[in-house]
Amino acid sequence: MPKVLLALAALLLPLGLSAQDLTLLSITDSATGQDYSVKLQILLLMTVLSLIPGIVLMMTSFTRIIIVLAILRQALGLAQSPPNRILIGIALMLSLLIMKPVWQDIYQNAFKPYQAQSMTLEQAIARAEQPVRQFMLAQIRENELHQVLKIANEPTTRAAADLSFDVLLPAFVLSELTTAFQIGFMLFIPFLIIDLVIASVLMSMGMMMLSQLIISLPFSCNFRSRAMNPGMATQLISDAIFTIIEISLVLIVPGLILGICVSVFQAATSIQEQTLTFLPKMILTLLMVVFAGHWLIQKLLDWFANLSQLIPAMLG
């Protein structure tokens, strides 16, 4: 990488430098290798600084975090709150916290020896690459790695230490995308249950206002999931359905029984008043929310707690 940057810098130099101009590029041979001039080091540093946003996006956990936060915002039904800048700031802070051991390793074993002039620039870059490579290898999924190796026309039996960055980085990005959508799917389910319960209650009262997008989005997020087997997916869906049925029955059945009684009363008295049908059901439903609200909330909290414990098992 330094040799490529050196070649680019040499091409950008003006051809008409006079003899009095200072030398911008100079390389001297030493006992430990080649040393670059201070001006060239500054040039390389400025080039690296311009690449930092891409490095943060591609080589850290930023991709996973920002996707999960965006899906969570969608699950809440908030289009622009919190705004994108807030989400990016949260993702950056969490990425710095997660990558702190990697940064400390690079600082202690690469930057400080280079600053003390006990290590050349090439050696420092090679040493700084090791903790980043270990972090990326720990997050890469085997399926994504095999796909990238097949696309690159390289053998799939290569050892992890022999993988180059042009293979390692795409596999890491694909793995982060897969993991992010799986976590987003798990976090979306509780909000989906709440929407379905509310839709059931509103439908029982004659109002249907549930968007189809809210239901289809979590399943779309899990479309590429390979870590979740059919048994686990079926168990999650069945638990969600039973939870919906239990909560909906508590809110709907009393209104249904009252509606039948009102219908019998209307048939016996020949009174056809719409308010007599709507108002008692609405009052009874609100009373059920007041008296059974503690049980409903506790039921949802218990199910959410059990669901959160399944996330590490699903991700392996």
Secondary structure, DSSP 8 states (H G I E B T S, - for coil): -HHHHHHHHHHHS-TT--TTS--S--EEEETTEEEE-HHHHHHHHHHHHHHHHHHHHHHSTHHHHHHHHHHHHHHHT-SSSS-HHHHHHHHHHHHHHHTHHHHHHHIIIIIHHHHTTSS-HHHHHHHHHHHHHHHHHHH--HHHHHHHHHHTT--TT--GGG--HHHHHHHHHHHHHHHHHHHHHHHHHHHHHHHHHHHHHHHHTT-----HHHHHHHHHHTTT--SS-HHHHHHHHHHHHHHHHHHHHHHHHHHHHHHHHHHHHHHHHT---HHHHHHHHHHHHHHHHHHHHHHHHHHHHHHHHHHHHHHHHHH-
